[in-house]
Amino acid sequence: MPENKNVSKEKIAKSSLKMSLVTTISRVFGLVRDQIQGALLGTTFIADAFAIGFILPNLLRRLFAEGNMVASFIPVFTELEKEKGKEESKKFFRAVFTLLGLILIGVVAVGIIISPLLVNILYKSGRDNIEALSLASDLSRIMFPYLLFISLAALMQGVLNIRGYYYISAASPILLNTVIISMALFFYFFMPNFFSNMAYVFAFAVLLGGFVQFVYQMPFVHKQGFSFKPYFNFKDPYVIKMIKLFAPGIFGASIYQINLLVSTAFAGAIGEGRVSAVTFATRIHEFVLGVFAVSVATVMLPTLSKLITDNKKDEAVETLSYSLRLVALVTIPATFGFIVLGKEIVRMIFEYGAFSSKSTYLVSSALRYLSVSLFFVASYRILVQSFYAMKDMKTPVYIAFFTFIINAVSNYLCVYVFKFDIIGISISSVIANIVSFCILYVLLMRKLAVKSIINKKIEIVKTAVSSLFMAASVYGVKYYLLSNAADSRIFFIFKVFIVILLGVLSYSIINIVIRNDDFISFINMFVGRLFRKFVRK
């Protein structure tokens, strides 16, 4: 049994690492995209309108795409393939692909029709600006079909993940970001007057990018023997089982995005620039989540589903524990880093063009508080995946509904009663994310009949201690290197990179000195992979 546990742990770590490397490249492209968007749109009402227009199809993407739908699909697919073989699982994929496509066409059509109504509800501060409301509605209508392409692409991602090809789907966002970057630069430099403003360019680029992501994955899925020919056997018992798992989990799987929608609505009531500021802060926040935390959760679900299907409870708990500790290795130091260096990071990434020092203040203020929830958001995703692996879709829904209420009430109090402005939005998100994690963690312990999910808690304590020392060193170096306001932009960026590298170095050294086994084993595995590749060459 110990050997099997080590195999599962090594598989998760290696697959997560491979996926994370690809995702890192994707996220870097995403940051470049956000830099260009910040430079061209800033935190003006145009940027707010784009953020409002995109949040609606993006929320539904989380509902139908990589969140609940894939989480419902993978356990049922795994069970079906084990019980009835690969040919039946291929028919199951065709049926789900057909059904999902039909549902999404209907959702997109309705979304395009009611976009003005939804925008008016979300964009309170734009109600006095007819141009802003009209722009947000137009952009939403343009981007709604993106939902169809990206959701079907996510279903293909689920199949590729089951087959162990994590890096293929992880690379697809690079195509989206490349399309957006290319179109933005092309129209800005060569056809600046083609659209009334650059927000339309970004909207059409999102639509085209979603289509490219969809087409890109089709050959890889087809190579695995799957067909895209329509199959209307929606009465198949396994299709019905997936629907029963999917339907109650719609709310629970996407609580993070739903809470973001609530936060955006309150931000839209505060004043101009707040919606886009929350959006930019969330982008940086999700950079850390996307680079490693989401990779761990994505890799863990197929592995955990197989272990639970095979009744290997002890190994499943060990896999879950190791996944949470891996996430802590990245998210805890990232939290300390954003608290100490958040303003400088935002200034380095975004502050040029239409993105002013005021924009930097708004975004960094939101980011500093939002970063406190990094570990809890990342771990919540893993806990939810655990319930889905056990085919329990209802429990996360109940918790999601409860935390949704907490988030809404907290936002109301912070914005309207305590007048915290944009900081209140982040504080509310942190409260909701921590509460949802704690409740779900306790319920999962009871469901698994264990006293604790995270074993080797001392390793997480060591991670926190190393992060604290890292923050102290970064704080000292920051005021030594970054106190000169007269530095050129390039020199400032160079010095910020130096500070970040020193922080990473100090974090690594402290972990090694106090012998954090999780950190040391992960680094040894990473170095070992590089060494083996070097030797092969």
Protein Blocks (a to p, Z undefined) as FASTA:
>chain_A
ZZmmmmmmmmmmmmmmmmmmmmmmmmmmmmmmmmmmmmmnopafklmmmmmmmmmmmmmm
mmmmmmmmmmmmmmmmmmmmmmnojklmmmmmmmmmmmmmmmmmmmmmmmmmmmmmmmmm
mmmmlmmmmklmmmmmmmmmmmmmmmmmmmmmmmmmmmmmmnopamlmmmmmmmmmmmmm
mmmmmmmmmmmmlpmbfklmmmmmmmmmmmmmmmmmmmmmmmnopafbdcfbfkbmklmm
mmmmmmmmmmmmmmmmmmmmmmmmmmmmnoghklmmmmmmmmmmmmmmmmmmmmmmmmmm
mmmmmmmmnopaklmmmmmmmmmmmmmmmmmmmmmmmmmmmmmmmmmmmngcjlcfklmm
mmmmmmmmmmmmmmmmmmmmmmmmmmmmnopaklmmmmmmmmmmmmmmmmmmmmmmnonm
jmlmmmmmmmmmmmmmmmmmmmmmmmnopabfbghklmmmmmmmmmmmmmmmmmmmmmmm
mmpmkbcfklmmmmmmmmmmmmmmmmmmmmmmnopaklmmmmmmmmmmmmmmmmmZZ
